[in-house]
Amino acid sequence: MSIPSLLPWTAFVERSITITTVKIKGMSCQHCVMAVTKTLKEIDGLQNVAVDLEKGEAAFTETKPIDLSIIKDKVKKAGYEVAA
C-alpha cells in the first residue's frame, strides 16, 4: 500500500507569545509617543507596539523572551524611563 498523499511530512512549531505592558515616564506629547514607539519597534522580538500618552504606558507582544533591562536601557537612551 502506497501513502504518497501523506508525504512530505510537515512539522509545526508552537511559539509562545507574551503581552507586556510597562509604565513610561517622561512623555508629554505625540513626538514622545513616536520616539518610544520607534525605540521599542527596533528591539528584536517585540511586535505590536502601542504607546498610550494618557496612561503613560507602552504595550507590546514578545515573540521571544526579552530581558526587561534591555527594554529599560533602550528607552533610557531615547530620553525616557521605564518605571519599575
C-alpha positions in Angstrom: 0.0 0.0 0.0 1.3 3.4 -1.0 0.8 6.6 1.0 2.2 9.3 -1.2 -0.6 11.7 -0.3 0.8 11.9 3.3 4.2 13.0 2.2 6.0 15.3 2.6 5.6 15.4 6.4 5.0 18.8 7.8 6.1 19.8 11.3 4.6 22.7 13.2 6.4 24.7 15.8 4.4 26.3 18.5 5.5 29.7 19.6 4.9 31.3 22.9 3.8 35.0 22.7 3.7 37.2 25.8 1.8 40.5 26.0 3.7 43.0 28.2 2.7 46.5 29.5 5.2 48.9 31.0 4.9 52.4 32.5 6.9 55.0 30.7 8.0 58.2 32.5 8.8 61.5 30.7 6.4 61.5 27.8 4.5 64.8 27.3 3.4 64.9 23.6 2.9 62.8 20.5 6.5 63.3 19.5 7.4 61.4 22.7 4.9 58.7 21.8 6.5 58.3 18.3 10.0 58.2 19.8 9.2 55.5 22.3 7.2 53.5 19.7 10.2 53.7 17.3 12.6 52.6 20.0 10.6 49.6 21.1 9.9 48.5 17.5 13.7 48.4 16.9 14.1 45.7 19.6 14.3 42.2 18.1 11.5 40.1 19.5 9.0 42.9 20.1 5.9 43.4 17.9 2.5 45.2 18.0 3.9 48.1 19.9 1.3 50.5 21.2 2.2 53.6 23.3 -0.5 55.5 25.2 0.3 59.0 26.2 -2.6 59.5 28.6 -1.9 56.3 30.5 1.9 56.7 30.3 2.2 53.1 29.1 3.7 51.0 26.3 2.2 47.6 25.4 3.8 45.1 23.1 4.0 41.4 22.3 7.1 39.4 22.9 7.7 36.8 20.3 10.7 35.6 22.3 11.8 36.4 25.9 13.3 39.9 26.2 15.1 40.9 29.4 13.5 44.0 30.9 16.9 45.6 31.4 17.3 45.7 27.6 14.0 47.5 27.2 14.8 49.9 30.0 18.3 50.7 28.5 16.9 51.4 25.0 14.1 53.6 26.4 16.5 55.5 28.6 18.8 56.1 25.6 15.8 57.6 23.8 15.3 60.0 26.8 12.5 58.3 28.8 12.3 56.0 31.7 10.6 52.6 32.2 9.1 52.8 35.7 9.8 49.8 38.0 
